[in-house]
Amino acid sequence: MNVFFKTINKISDLGAILSAVVFALMTILLLSEVVLRTFFGSSTEVSGEYSGYALAALIYLGLGFSFREGAHIRITFLRERLGRTGYFILELLCTAFAMVLSGLSCIFIWEMVLTSKARNLVAYTPAETPLYIPQALILVGMIILTLQIIAQLTALIARGPQAVEIADSGAED
C-alpha cells in the first residue's frame, strides 16, 4: 500500500513541478511581449492565446498537489461540531463524492480531447493551435487530481476515524 501512496504522491509532485515550469514559461512569454511592444513596436501575436492555455495548464497540473497538501478551500465549521466519528463519515462521503465528480470530469475531458483531435479543431486565432493540446494538459491535471482523491479515500478507509483531525474545541466521541 505504501508503494501506491508514494507513486501517487510522486505523480502529484511531478504535476506541481510541471505547473511551476509552465508558470515560468508563461512569465517569459508575457515579459517578451511587453519588451517587444515597448521597445520594438512588434508582437509575438500569440502571447494572449498561449498565456491563457498556460494559465489553465498550471492550475490543473497543480490540483493534485494542492489537494494533497490541503490547500483547497474547505468549509470547516462542522469539524468542531460533529466529533471525530461524525466528521470522519462526512469526510468519507465528501471524498467519495469528489472522486466520482473528478472521475466523471476525466471521462468528459477525455471525450472532448478525442473529439477535438478527430475533427482537427483549432483555435480561431492566428496561431491556429490544435485544441486537443491544451485540452490534453487539462486532462492530465484532472487525472492527477483524481488519483490523489483516490489515495485520500483509500487512506480514510484504511485508517478509519483516526485519519481525521478535529479542532481542539472539546468535541469528542
Secondary structure, DSSP 8 states (H G I E B T S, - for coil): -HHHHHHHHHHHHHHHHHHHHHHHHHHHHHHHHHHHHHHHS---S-HHHHHHHHHHHHHHHTHHHHHHTT-S----TTHHHHHHHHHHHHHHHHHHHHHHHHHHHHHHHHHHHHHHHHTT-B-SSTT--BTHHHHHHHHHHHHHHHHHHHHHHHHHHHHGGGGS---SSS---
